[in-house]
Amino acid sequence: MEIKNKKNNSNSTVLNKHLFLIMTISGALIVANIYYIQPLLAQIAQYYHVSKGYSSLLATLTQVGYALGLLMILPLADIIEKRKLILTMLLGATFFLLLLFFSPTILIALIASFGIGFCSVVPQLLIPLAVQLSKPNERGKIIGSLIGGLLIGILLSRVVSGFVGKYTVWKNMYFIAACLMFLLWIGLRFSLPKNYGDSSVKYSASLTSMVSLIKRFSVLRTSAIVGAMSFLAFSSFWTALTFLLQGQHYHLGSDATGLFGLVGIVGALFSKTAGKLSDRKGTRFTIGLNILITIAAYIVFSLWGFQLWGLILGVILLDLGVQSNNVSNQARIHQLGDQVRNRVTSVYMVSYFLGGALGSWLGAFSFQYFGWLGVCVVGLVSQIIAGCVHLRKCKPI
């Protein structure tokens, strides 16, 4: 069924500081839903009486759900009114967060985790909307600031959930998150302007058109692969870090795992600068630089991962490299045109989070069977792949 494209003068709304702040805060709070789980994996394994590797499926399915949500939901934003879509997804996220809070079995928890990921795609609806409402010469800065807010949300989510898991029952984190989503629904209901998509194509055609976009834009293919490898390195580390810090070497709790999120904020704070650097030096330069920074992070993890200062230094480098890489990749694909913006974002982010889902699984698997060095090998190999793709396929825009 074709969804009619209604034009409305609200599409002429300009992004102001007040609206931008609301969108930034909303994105940070919503993306946090995906990452509350990571410091809690050990407690969840004990709660449901399953292995640590099995409990990591919760993190993996959350990211798989997120990737599928990006594939299925983002193309709708090119067709239907965006505010209604955003509010609907927020209600869905609230439902699944409550389902995880009440889940009596690991099976229901797995279903809830998938649903949480699927419905938490709102930040990737907000970013293209903000880009559309902003001036062309400020888009790199806008993307950098929004993604910086997302990373702060990601990192602080680990801090908060780590402390909740340490001092209360881990499920309480999801009740708190559900309340936050409902409050956000109220706030965005009165803050976001109505904004109708520019495309008149059918939804089914919109989905299939993403295949043609992949074939058409080599830059999109390159960015998708490089982004996936970057997030694979990120997710494998953060999944394995939970087990490393709570294992026999460090003997630390979930609160300590969460506190490492504060270290990573250094990378988040650099995101606005990364966006400006992409505007000035070009995305090819910044992507290559960030791959090297991520490689340096894993070299530090390999050599000094069993020393606290080594982990701290590595986290700073890793979050800086991955965050800036994501900013540059998104700045690059957003130059491909207004009418395809949400669809190319969908292609990129689906690849990005499938890489993250694979990284979560590989991080737990490698740590269980090969220890910390196995996790480091996974991270280094991912960046070698990213570097090869970047050098061979990347064309400047």
Secondary structure, DSSP 8 states (H G I E B T S, - for coil): --------GGGG----HHHHHHHHHHHHHHHHHHHTTGGGHHHHHHHHT--HHHHTHHHHHHHHHHHHHHHHHGGGGGTS-HHHHHHHHHHHHHHHHHHHHH--SHHHHHHHHHHHHHH--HHHHHHHHHHHHS-GGGHHHHHHHHHHHHHHHHHHHHHHHHHHHHHS-TTHHHHHHHHHHHHHHHHHHHHS-----S--S-HHHHHHHHHHHHHH-HHHHHHHHHHHHHHHHHHHHHHHHHHHHTSTTT---HHHHHHHHHHHHHHHHTHHHHHHHHHHH-HHHHHHHHHHHHHHHHHHHHHHTTSHHHHHHHHHHHHHHHHHHHHHHHHHHGGG-STTHHHHHHHHHHHHHHHHHHHHHHHHHHHHHHHHHHHHHHHHHHHHHHHHHHHHH----
